[in-house]
Amino acid sequence: MQRRNTKQRQIVLENMQKRMGHFTADEIYLQIHAKDPHISRGTVYRNLQFLADDQQIRRIKMPNSSDMYERNLEDHDHMICRMCGKILDVGPIHSRVDQKVGKLSGYADIQHTFLFSGICPACQKKLKKQKKQ
């Protein structure tokens, strides 16, 4: 079933195409709502889901947190700071891992997500300052 391209979906897509980085659905909603107060939170959330399902944007499933969305569709993985939550694109780490897993398992249409965690340089500096005090 083909879905029609609505004005609201186009607004959400254009908002994502103008921004680099990783954003929660709520952050995207707040930015769009500031320009168009008639658009509802549910409309933005539904259209983000549709655009991710249609592979026009990427949804990043975050453990113990809200999913994030980005426009970067290139093959890559993510690093998250355990202190401040900043997300950084890394990789691709294993560009052919999907094919290897498919051969080993017999599964088709394999997709993976690697989410690494650590402490970013800015937070490392903060920790060093705190230890000196």
N, C-alpha and C positions, 0 to 999 in steps of 0.2 A: 504494500500500500504506500503510495507516494503522498507525502504531506506537502501542503502548500507552503510557500515561503511568505510568512506574514511580516507586516511592518515591524512588529515587536521583535521578531527573530532577527530581522535585519539590523535593528538598533543594537541588540546584544552582540551580534557578530561584529559589527563595526566598532563597538566599544572594545572588544577583545583584540581586534586587529590593530588598534591604535596604541596598545599597551604592551610593553615587554615585562616579563616577570610572572609571578605566580600569585593568584588571588583567590580568596574564598568567594563563594556565591554571594554572600552578604556584602562583601566589599564591592563587587561588581554591581549589585543591586543599588547600593547607596550612591555610587557614581552616576549611574543611569537615572535614578530617581531625582537626583539634584537637577538634572537637565530636563527631565520629563516626569513631573509629579503624578501623572495619571497612570504610569506603568506600575503594576503590582509586583510584590516580592515573588508571588507564585508564578507569575508570567516569566519573570527573569529566570527563576530556578528551572522551570519546565523547558525553557528555550536553551539554557546552558546544557541540560541533559540531552536534548535533541541534537544540538550541535556537536556534543562529544560523541554521541552514538553514531552520528553521520561523519565523524572523523574530520570535522572542520576546525575543532579545537581539541585540546587534550585535557582529560580529567585525571588528576593524580589522587589516588585513594591514600589518605593519610591515616596512620594508626592513631587512635585516641584523639582525633581532631577532625575538623571539617575538611572535606575534600577541597582540593585546590584546582584551579583551571589555568591553562596557559595556551598561548597561540603557537608555540614552538612544536611542530609536528615531526621534526627531525628525530632520528634514532638517538636517544640519550637517556640517562638516568639522573637521579637526584641525590643531593646531599643536604641534610637539614641540621641546623645548629640546635643542640639539645637545650641551650640556654635561652636564646632569643627567638628561635623558630625560623630564622632566615633560611630560605631555600636557594640552592645553587644548582645549575645544570652541570652535569659531569658526563664524560664518556662520549660515545658509547663504550661501555666496559667490555661486553662480550657481544659483538655485533651478530654472531651467528648462533647464539645460544638457543634461540627459538627453533631453528632447524634441527639442531642436535637433539633437543628434548623431543621434538616431533618424531624423529627417527627412532629414538629409544622407547618412546611410549606408544607410538601408533596414533597419537592424537593429531588433529588437524587444526589449522588456524591458531597456532600457539602464539601467545603474547606474554611478555614478562614485564615486571617493574622491579627495579632495584632501588631501594631507598636506603642510602647510607646515612649514618648520623655521627656527629662529632661536635666539636666546639670551634666556632669560627674564630678567625684572628682577632676581631674586635672584642669578643667575649674573653678570649685568652688574655688580652691586655687588661681587661677589667679584673679578672681573677688575680693577675699578678699584682695589681695595685691594691686589691683587698688584702692579699697576703702580707704585703709590706706594712700595712697599717697596724 
